[in-house]
Amino acid sequence: MSMLEKMVHRDIQTVEPVLYAQLVKRVKMSEQMEAGNTFTNYPHALYATDIKFKPAYRRSGSFTEQKVYFSAKHKLYGFKIK
């Protein structure tokens, strides 16, 4: 890792707790139910995510490093993007 990368990581680690406390709000299920923000078919689900799959070439390296990028659903190697 270069010196610049180390400095940036150190700065981010310093600022992260402050920004997290100010910008991230925990969502409680009771608040969601009171506001009527529940799913019709799954009323106990708190939230849903949308994930897209971007195919990529098989990575070089050991099998344990490669299997992280394999999607059994798509039968391809790639990245899962939120």
Rosetta constraint file for C-alpha pairs under 8 A:
AtomPair CA 1 CA 5 HARMONIC 6.20 0.50
AtomPair CA 1 CA 6 HARMONIC 6.70 0.50
AtomPair CA 2 CA 6 HARMONIC 6.36 0.50
AtomPair CA 3 CA 7 HARMONIC 6.24 0.50
AtomPair CA 4 CA 8 HARMONIC 6.20 0.50
AtomPair CA 5 CA 9 HARMONIC 6.09 0.50
AtomPair CA 6 CA 10 HARMONIC 6.08 0.50
AtomPair CA 7 CA 11 HARMONIC 6.15 0.50
AtomPair CA 8 CA 12 HARMONIC 6.12 0.50
AtomPair CA 9 CA 13 HARMONIC 6.10 0.50
AtomPair CA 10 CA 14 HARMONIC 6.24 0.50
AtomPair CA 11 CA 15 HARMONIC 6.29 0.50
AtomPair CA 12 CA 16 HARMONIC 5.71 0.50
AtomPair CA 13 CA 17 HARMONIC 7.53 0.50
AtomPair CA 15 CA 19 HARMONIC 6.30 0.50
AtomPair CA 16 CA 20 HARMONIC 5.86 0.50
AtomPair CA 17 CA 21 HARMONIC 6.15 0.50
AtomPair CA 18 CA 22 HARMONIC 6.39 0.50
AtomPair CA 19 CA 23 HARMONIC 5.82 0.50
AtomPair CA 19 CA 24 HARMONIC 7.91 0.50
AtomPair CA 20 CA 24 HARMONIC 5.37 0.50
AtomPair CA 21 CA 25 HARMONIC 7.94 0.50
AtomPair CA 27 CA 31 HARMONIC 7.24 0.50
AtomPair CA 27 CA 32 HARMONIC 7.47 0.50
AtomPair CA 28 CA 32 HARMONIC 6.51 0.50
AtomPair CA 29 CA 33 HARMONIC 6.20 0.50
AtomPair CA 29 CA 44 HARMONIC 7.86 0.50
AtomPair CA 29 CA 46 HARMONIC 6.25 0.50
AtomPair CA 30 CA 34 HARMONIC 6.21 0.50
AtomPair CA 31 CA 35 HARMONIC 6.17 0.50
AtomPair CA 32 CA 36 HARMONIC 6.09 0.50
AtomPair CA 32 CA 37 HARMONIC 5.05 0.50
AtomPair CA 32 CA 38 HARMONIC 6.37 0.50
AtomPair CA 32 CA 46 HARMONIC 7.69 0.50
AtomPair CA 33 CA 37 HARMONIC 6.01 0.50
AtomPair CA 33 CA 38 HARMONIC 6.09 0.50
AtomPair CA 38 CA 42 HARMONIC 7.48 0.50
AtomPair CA 38 CA 43 HARMONIC 5.16 0.50
AtomPair CA 38 CA 44 HARMONIC 7.26 0.50
AtomPair CA 38 CA 45 HARMONIC 7.16 0.50
AtomPair CA 38 CA 46 HARMONIC 7.20 0.50
AtomPair CA 39 CA 43 HARMONIC 4.96 0.50
AtomPair CA 39 CA 44 HARMONIC 7.73 0.50
AtomPair CA 39 CA 45 HARMONIC 6.90 0.50
AtomPair CA 49 CA 82 HARMONIC 7.08 0.50
AtomPair CA 50 CA 82 HARMONIC 5.94 0.50
AtomPair CA 51 CA 80 HARMONIC 6.29 0.50
AtomPair CA 51 CA 81 HARMONIC 5.48 0.50
AtomPair CA 51 CA 82 HARMONIC 4.52 0.50
AtomPair CA 52 CA 80 HARMONIC 5.78 0.50
AtomPair CA 52 CA 81 HARMONIC 5.12 0.50
AtomPair CA 52 CA 82 HARMONIC 6.35 0.50
AtomPair CA 53 CA 78 HARMONIC 6.77 0.50
AtomPair CA 53 CA 79 HARMONIC 5.78 0.50
AtomPair CA 53 CA 80 HARMONIC 4.70 0.50
AtomPair CA 53 CA 81 HARMONIC 6.13 0.50
AtomPair CA 54 CA 78 HARMONIC 5.45 0.50
AtomPair CA 54 CA 79 HARMONIC 5.17 0.50
AtomPair CA 54 CA 80 HARMONIC 6.40 0.50
AtomPair CA 54 CA 81 HARMONIC 7.21 0.50
AtomPair CA 55 CA 76 HARMONIC 6.66 0.50
AtomPair CA 55 CA 77 HARMONIC 5.93 0.50
AtomPair CA 55 CA 78 HARMONIC 4.08 0.50
AtomPair CA 55 CA 79 HARMONIC 6.41 0.50
AtomPair CA 56 CA 76 HARMONIC 8.00 0.50
AtomPair CA 56 CA 77 HARMONIC 5.74 0.50
AtomPair CA 56 CA 78 HARMONIC 4.37 0.50
AtomPair CA 56 CA 79 HARMONIC 7.04 0.50
AtomPair CA 57 CA 77 HARMONIC 6.39 0.50
AtomPair CA 57 CA 78 HARMONIC 6.97 0.50
AtomPair CA 58 CA 66 HARMONIC 6.94 0.50
AtomPair CA 58 CA 69 HARMONIC 7.84 0.50
AtomPair CA 58 CA 77 HARMONIC 5.73 0.50
AtomPair CA 58 CA 78 HARMONIC 7.64 0.50
AtomPair CA 59 CA 65 HARMONIC 7.89 0.50
AtomPair CA 59 CA 66 HARMONIC 5.76 0.50
AtomPair CA 60 CA 66 HARMONIC 7.08 0.50
AtomPair CA 61 CA 65 HARMONIC 6.26 0.50
AtomPair CA 61 CA 66 HARMONIC 6.76 0.50
AtomPair CA 62 CA 66 HARMONIC 6.43 0.50
AtomPair CA 63 CA 67 HARMONIC 5.99 0.50
AtomPair CA 64 CA 68 HARMONIC 7.11 0.50
AtomPair CA 65 CA 69 HARMONIC 7.99 0.50
AtomPair CA 66 CA 70 HARMONIC 7.04 0.50
AtomPair CA 69 CA 77 HARMONIC 5.22 0.50
AtomPair CA 69 CA 78 HARMONIC 5.30 0.50
AtomPair CA 69 CA 79 HARMONIC 6.17 0.50
AtomPair CA 70 CA 75 HARMONIC 7.09 0.50
AtomPair CA 70 CA 76 HARMONIC 5.78 0.50
AtomPair CA 70 CA 77 HARMONIC 4.29 0.50
AtomPair CA 70 CA 78 HARMONIC 6.34 0.50
AtomPair CA 71 CA 75 HARMONIC 5.54 0.50
AtomPair CA 71 CA 76 HARMONIC 5.54 0.50
AtomPair CA 71 CA 77 HARMONIC 6.04 0.50
AtomPair CA 71 CA 78 HARMONIC 7.17 0.50
AtomPair CA 72 CA 76 HARMONIC 7.16 0.50
